[in-house]
Amino acid sequence: MSAKNFFGTDGIRGKANSFPMTAEIALRVGMAAGRIFRRGHHRHRVVIGKDTRLSGYMIESALVSGFTATGMDVFQFGPLPTPAVAMLTRSLRADLGVMISASHNAYHDNGIKLFGPDGYKLSDDVELEIESLMVNGLEEGLAAPDAIGRAKRIDDSQARYIEFVKATFPKRRTLEGLKIVIDCANGASYKVAPTALWELGADVVSIGVSPDGFNINKDCGSTAPDLLCETVRSEKADIGIALDGDADRVIVVDEHGKIVDGDQLMAMIAKSWSSEHRLAANGIVATVMSNLGLEQFVASLGLTLRRTKVGDRYVVEAMRKEGFNVGGEQSGHIVLSDFTTTGDGLIAALQVLACVQESGKPVSEVCSLFDPYPQILRNVRYSEGSPLEHQDVQSAIRSGETSLGKAGRLVIRKSGTEPLIRVMAEGEDQDLVHKVVGDIVEALEKVAA
């Protein structure tokens, strides 16, 4: 398969108004994808959602121009979580779904994620096909003057998603008696998440719900949980829930203000669903970044853990191919395919809340099911080239693998969304893990500048 020039591990992403996240590229994406997904003689439609970044207006307008130029009608949702766009793509029988977001990145970045008519992210092959048309052949797909598409705003898209989310919560239960702090990261869920929790009966304390175009993920949300931890303690809440900018990932904070990551949440859901005979394929899917403690806990239940490359799209691919219905990432992308086609932070949180209500126990007991192995993750920013291929870096990596042996793991990879190299190690000896990561990072920093 050829290398992709625009698409990464999660759509197209970059700094707003810089390649590849420019209005021109967005226009080309609309024209190319519109041409590819114009299949048949029916009136074609594409749905578009976005988060709260200032650049979303620019990207949205360019995409609308591109799609309508190919004869596709466009339904615009405004701020809405990524999983809501995937759901509404199917619900509205659209030919294509688009989410404008850079997920957990700062406001100055943005991105374009594409979903097929089935609500799943596009395959690598389709993305390559879109890229090929973006570079050559766009003029051939333009609609005749009387076939140009129309654009329309859908005013009740948020209400539709709220009702969908609530339907995934057990009908016999409510959230009455629970005080919940919800951190929406000043992002796409700032209206829908607090409303859904309140309508289910919770006493809701909302933070990160005042977006201004610049403050998405800034000192809040799932990647900056300190504010949530402090608020849970000061409000004496039962639980804290943090979503990221496009609400496809979640982390939880227990009543003591302690963070519960995606690995613990997957363990809890796997245990609960297995006991209810709801867990498909006798196991779950996780990535190479998930803790060894999760793998051992799952094995203790008589279940399997299938590992994939990093990225929720690869988790979903394995789930679909092998029949799993629970999968996710340590970072909080939790995919529950009984309900959704992609990670949904709010739906995952509701499954956690259902287990908490069912048990009658505090979150600290329900959601802490295993002791994680000491795990260290550090990021090294690089400007260009392939620092991982440098001889000194390779030597440090080999030395680290030897030191950790079979009792640990070393995962080193380039980020698919940022110019970063991620170095992760875990093992029984915390001091050794620190040393291994430190030595590799030091070698990388010498050649990555």
LINZI-V784345 format. One record per residue. RES is the residue in one small letter. SS is DSSP state (H for helix, E for strand, L for the rest). Layout:
BEGIN
res = (RES & RES)
ss = (SS & SS)
END
This chain:
BEGIN
res = (m & s & a & k & n & f & f & g & t & d & g & i & r & g & k & a & n & s & f & p & m & t & a & e & i & a & l & r & v & g & m & a & a & g & r & i & f & r & r & g & h & h & r & h & r & v & v & i & g & k & d & t & r & l & s & g & y & m & i & e & s & a & l & v & s & g & f & t & a & t & g & m & d & v & f & q & f & g & p & l & p & t & p & a & v & a & m & l & t & r & s & l & r & a & d & l & g & v & m & i & s & a & s & h & n & a & y & h & d & n & g & i & k & l & f & g & p & d & g & y & k & l & s & d & d & v & e & l & e & i & e & s & l & m & v & n & g & l & e & e & g & l & a & a & p & d & a & i & g & r & a & k & r & i & d & d & s & q & a & r & y & i & e & f & v & k & a & t & f & p & k & r & r & t & l & e & g & l & k & i & v & i & d & c & a & n & g & a & s & y & k & v & a & p & t & a & l & w & e & l & g & a & d & v & v & s & i & g & v & s & p & d & g & f & n & i & n & k & d & c & g & s & t & a & p & d & l & l & c & e & t & v & r & s & e & k & a & d & i & g & i & a & l & d & g & d & a & d & r & v & i & v & v & d & e & h & g & k & i & v & d & g & d & q & l & m & a & m & i & a & k & s & w & s & s & e & h & r & l & a & a & n & g & i & v & a & t & v & m & s & n & l & g & l & e & q & f & v & a & s & l & g & l & t & l & r & r & t & k & v & g & d & r & y & v & v & e & a & m & r & k & e & g & f & n & v & g & g & e & q & s & g & h & i & v & l & s & d & f & t & t & t & g & d & g & l & i & a & a & l & q & v & l & a & c & v & q & e & s & g & k & p & v & s & e & v & c & s & l & f & d & p & y & p & q & i & l & r & n & v & r & y & s & e & g & s & p & l & e & h & q & d & v & q & s & a & i & r & s & g & e & t & s & l & g & k & a & g & r & l & v & i & r & k & s & g & t & e & p & l & i & r & v & m & a & e & g & e & d & q & d & l & v & h & k & v & v & g & d & i & v & e & a & l & e & k & v & a & a)
ss = (L & L & L & L & L & L & E & E & L & L & E & E & E & E & E & L & L & E & L & L & E & L & H & H & H & H & H & H & H & H & H & H & H & H & H & H & L & L & L & L & L & L & L & L & E & E & E & E & E & E & L & L & L & L & L & H & H & H & H & H & H & H & H & H & H & H & H & H & H & L & L & L & E & E & E & E & E & E & E & L & L & H & H & H & H & H & H & H & H & H & H & L & L & L & L & E & E & E & E & E & L & L & L & L & L & L & L & L & E & E & E & E & E & E & E & E & L & L & L & L & E & L & L & H & H & H & H & H & H & H & H & H & H & H & H & L & L & H & H & H & H & L & L & L & H & H & H & L & L & L & E & E & E & L & L & L & H & H & H & H & H & H & H & H & H & H & L & L & L & L & L & L & L & L & L & L & L & L & E & E & E & E & E & L & L & L & L & L & L & L & L & H & H & H & H & H & H & H & H & L & L & L & E & E & E & E & E & L & L & L & L & L & L & L & L & L & L & L & L & L & L & L & L & L & L & H & H & H & H & H & H & H & H & H & H & L & L & L & E & E & E & E & E & L & L & L & L & L & L & E & E & E & E & L & L & L & L & L & E & E & L & H & H & H & H & H & H & H & H & H & H & H & H & H & H & L & L & L & L & H & H & H & E & E & E & E & E & L & L & L & L & H & H & H & H & H & H & H & H & H & L & L & L & E & E & E & E & E & L & L & L & H & H & H & H & H & H & H & H & H & H & H & L & L & L & E & E & E & L & L & L & L & L & E & E & E & L & L & L & L & L & L & L & L & H & H & H & H & H & H & H & H & H & H & H & H & H & H & H & L & L & L & H & H & H & H & L & L & L & L & L & L & L & E & E & E & E & E & E & E & E & L & L & L & L & L & H & H & H & L & H & H & H & H & H & H & H & H & H & H & H & H & H & H & H & H & H & E & E & E & E & E & E & E & L & L & L & L & L & E & E & E & E & E & E & E & E & L & L & H & H & H & H & H & H & H & H & H & H & H & H & H & H & H & H & H & H & H & L)
END
